[in-house]
Amino acid sequence: MHPYMNTAVKAARRAGEIIVRGLARFEGVETASKGLNDFVTSIDHAAEAAIIETLGEAYPHHAFLAEESGASGTGENIWIIDPLDGTTNFMHGFPTFAVSIAFQMGGRIEHGVIYDPMRQELFTASRGQGAYLENRRLRVSRQRTLEGSLISTGFPYRENLHLLDPYMAMMKAVIQRASGLRRPGSAALDLAYVAAGRTDGFWEIGLKAWDTAAGTLLIREAGGLVATLDGGEYRQNGNIVAGTPRVFNELLETIAPFLTDELREDTSLSG
């Protein structure tokens, strides 16, 4: 395993320990609102600080892009961090949340880690080296059609509530074709599950780099495809579709009639 990956795994497990301990005493955890139905807890901050400390000790000249503390440092070596993806689930004791850490070098995601501390499942990927769940090589599912597939998604919220109507139209169209639709509440795990073959496709509106950087690498290294809602290049920010090659294409076709001009806009960041 690459030294960067070893350090990222160490950081993810350290954050996971903080999260699990925090869940056991959540009634005493300080919570704040970042916006409508968007919350952050002291556990998010503590987990993020632990990750940055672990990575920073090993690589003091690297930069960071983290959900809670934002961007820090300069240079082309950037750690992209979501310390607790699924904070609302965590706050309610709903056991679906994860730590996501990715390493970007020269504008490309080179390594990614997603750690589910409740199930103690560690998903990892390095560019050109494949994707793994612990020591098992991952491949996307063999599902060939949207019919019979299991698809995951995430509902629009916060600043994207005005997109609820076209999203609901997409959801209706997908429900009419797929065998099941799930909304677990953690985009990082949604992407990891596509890579692991547990679901066959995924789409969501308005994600950020820390939500997707590790997960998109996992999917690509597991043989899947990732794009924007209109099939363009996904660059770690905005609206996303992912899946097995054939389900991916059918999912794009299914949601295409409901794309607005705003949903077609490329709001992604470079990298």
C-alpha positions in Angstrom: 0.0 0.0 0.0 1.3 3.5 -0.9 2.5 5.6 2.0 -0.1 8.2 1.3 -2.8 5.5 1.5 -1.4 4.1 4.8 -1.5 7.6 6.3 -5.0 8.2 5.0 -6.2 4.9 6.5 -4.7 5.7 9.8 -6.4 9.1 9.8 -9.8 7.7 8.8 -9.7 5.1 11.5 -8.7 7.7 14.1 -11.7 9.8 13.0 -13.9 6.8 13.1 -13.0 6.1 16.7 -14.0 9.7 17.6 -17.3 9.3 15.8 -18.3 6.0 17.5 -17.4 7.4 20.9 -19.4 10.5 20.1 -22.4 8.5 19.1 -22.5 6.8 22.4 -22.8 10.1 24.2 -24.6 12.2 21.6 -27.0 13.9 24.0 -24.0 15.9 25.3 -22.7 16.7 21.8 -22.8 20.4 20.8 -24.8 21.0 17.6 -25.0 24.0 15.3 -26.9 24.8 12.1 -25.0 25.8 9.0 -28.3 26.5 7.1 -31.7 25.0 6.5 -31.6 21.4 7.5 -27.8 21.4 7.4 -26.1 20.7 10.7 -22.6 20.3 12.1 -21.6 18.8 15.5 -18.6 19.1 17.7 -17.9 15.5 16.5 -17.5 16.7 12.9 -15.0 19.3 14.1 -13.1 16.8 16.3 -12.9 14.2 13.6 -11.7 16.7 11.0 -9.0 18.0 13.4 -7.8 14.5 14.0 -7.6 13.8 10.3 -5.7 17.0 9.5 -3.3 16.5 12.4 -2.5 12.9 11.3 -2.0 13.9 7.7 -0.2 17.1 8.5 2.3 15.4 10.8 3.3 13.1 7.9 3.1 15.7 5.1 3.5 19.2 6.6 3.7 20.9 3.2 0.5 19.5 1.7 -2.7 21.5 1.4 -6.2 20.6 2.7 -9.8 21.1 1.5 -12.0 20.1 4.3 -15.8 20.4 4.8 -15.8 22.2 8.1 -12.5 24.2 8.0 -12.3 24.9 4.3 -9.1 25.3 2.3 -5.7 25.7 3.9 -2.2 25.6 2.6 -1.1 25.9 -1.0 0.3 23.6 -3.7 -0.8 20.8 -6.0 -0.9 18.1 -3.3 -4.3 18.4 -1.7 -6.1 16.3 0.9 -9.9 16.5 0.4 -11.7 15.6 3.6 -15.2 14.9 4.8 -14.9 13.9 8.5 -18.5 12.8 8.9 -20.5 12.3 5.8 -24.0 11.8 7.0 -24.2 14.1 10.0 -28.0 14.2 10.1 -28.0 10.4 10.3 -25.4 10.5 13.1 -27.5 13.0 15.0 -30.5 10.7 14.9 -28.5 7.5 15.7 -29.2 6.2 12.2 -26.1 4.1 11.6 -25.2 5.2 8.0 -22.3 7.6 7.9 -18.7 7.6 6.9 -15.3 9.3 6.8 -14.1 10.2 3.4 -10.5 11.2 2.5 -9.0 11.7 -0.9 -5.5 12.7 -2.1 -5.3 14.9 -5.2 -2.0 15.5 -7.0 -1.6 17.8 -9.9 -5.4 18.1 -10.4 -6.0 14.3 -10.3 -7.4 12.1 -7.5 -4.7 9.6 -6.8 -5.9 7.9 -3.6 -9.2 7.5 -1.8 -10.4 6.1 1.5 -14.0 5.7 2.7 -14.4 4.3 6.2 -17.7 3.2 7.7 -17.0 3.1 11.5 -20.2 1.4 12.4 -19.6 -1.6 10.2 -15.8 -1.2 10.3 -15.7 -1.4 6.6 -12.7 0.2 4.8 -13.0 1.0 1.1 -9.8 2.1 -0.6 -8.6 2.9 -4.1 -5.4 4.1 -5.8 -5.3 5.2 -9.4 -4.4 2.3 -11.7 -4.3 -0.1 -8.7 -7.9 -1.1 -8.3 -10.5 -0.6 -5.6 -10.7 -2.8 -2.5 -12.9 -3.5 0.5 -10.3 -4.5 3.1 -8.3 -7.1 1.0 -11.1 -8.0 -1.5 -10.9 -6.5 -5.0 -14.0 -4.6 -5.9 -15.9 -4.7 -9.2 -19.2 -3.0 -10.0 -22.2 -5.3 -10.4 -22.9 -7.2 -13.5 -26.3 -5.6 -13.8 -27.0 -4.8 -17.5 -30.2 -2.9 -17.4 -32.0 -0.3 -15.3 -34.9 -2.8 -15.1 -34.0 -5.0 -12.1 -31.4 -2.6 -10.7 -31.1 -1.1 -7.3 -30.4 2.6 -7.5 -29.4 5.0 -4.7 -29.9 8.8 -4.6 -29.9 11.8 -2.4 -32.7 14.4 -2.1 -32.1 18.1 -2.9 -31.9 20.3 0.2 -30.3 23.5 1.5 -29.6 25.8 -1.5 -31.0 23.2 -4.0 -34.6 23.1 -2.8 -35.7 25.0 -5.9 -34.6 22.0 -7.9 -37.0 19.7 -6.1 -39.6 19.5 -8.9 -37.3 18.3 -11.7 -35.6 16.0 -9.2 -39.0 14.4 -8.2 -39.7 13.9 -11.9 -36.4 12.1 -12.3 -37.2 10.0 -9.2 -40.6 9.0 -10.5 -39.1 8.0 -13.9 -36.4 5.9 -12.2 -38.8 4.2 -9.8 -41.0 3.2 -12.8 -38.0 1.3 -14.3 -35.7 0.1 -11.5 -36.5 -2.6 -9.0 -35.7 -0.4 -6.0 -34.6 3.1 -5.0 -32.7 3.9 -1.8 -31.8 7.2 0.0 -29.3 6.1 2.7 -28.1 9.7 3.5 -24.3 9.5 2.9 -23.1 10.2 -0.6 -19.7 8.8 0.2 -21.2 5.4 1.1 -23.6 5.6 -1.9 -20.6 5.8 -4.1 -18.6 3.1 -2.3 -21.6 0.8 -2.6 -21.8 1.2 -6.3 -18.1 0.3 -6.5 -18.7 -2.7 -4.3 -21.7 -3.9 -6.5 -24.2 -3.5 -3.7 -26.1 -1.0 -5.8 -26.1 -0.6 -9.5 -26.3 3.2 -9.9 -26.5 6.5 -8.2 -27.4 10.1 -8.9 -27.6 13.3 -6.8 -27.8 17.1 -7.1 -25.4 19.6 -5.6 -22.6 17.6 -4.1 -19.2 19.0 -3.1 -15.6 17.7 -3.7 -15.4 16.2 -0.2 -18.6 14.2 -0.8 -17.3 12.6 -4.0 -13.5 12.7 -4.4 -12.8 9.3 -2.8 -16.0 7.6 -4.0 -15.6 8.5 -7.7 -12.1 7.0 -7.7 -13.5 3.9 -6.1 -16.1 3.5 -8.8 -13.7 4.1 -11.7 -11.2 1.7 -10.3 -14.0 -0.9 -9.9 -15.0 -0.6 -13.6 -17.8 1.8 -13.3 -18.6 5.2 -14.9 -19.1 8.7 -13.5 -20.4 11.8 -15.2 -22.5 15.0 -14.7 -26.3 14.7 -15.2 -26.0 15.4 -18.9 -23.1 13.0 -19.4 -20.2 15.5 -19.2 -17.0 15.1 -17.3 -17.5 15.1 -13.6 -14.9 17.2 -11.8 -15.7 16.7 -8.1 -18.4 19.2 -7.6 -22.1 19.6 -8.5 -24.5 17.1 -10.0 -23.5 13.5 -10.5 -24.5 10.2 -12.1 -22.6 6.9 -11.5 -23.1 3.2 -12.1 -22.2 0.1 -14.0 -21.5 0.9 -17.6 -24.9 -0.2 -19.0 -27.0 1.0 -16.0 -25.1 4.3 -16.1 -26.2 4.9 -19.7 -29.8 4.0 -19.1 -29.9 6.1 -16.0 -28.6 9.1 -18.0 -31.3 8.5 -20.6 -34.0 8.2 -18.0 -33.3 11.5 -16.3 -32.4 13.4 -19.4 -36.0 14.6 -20.2 -36.1 16.4 -16.9 -32.9 18.4 -17.0 -33.2 22.1 -16.7 -30.7 24.6 -17.9 -29.4 25.0 -14.4 -29.0 21.2 -14.0 -27.0 21.1 -17.3 -24.6 23.8 -16.1 -21.1 22.6 -15.4 -20.5 23.9 -11.9 -17.6 21.6 -11.2 -14.2 22.5 -10.0 -11.1 21.6 -11.9 -9.3 18.5 -10.8 
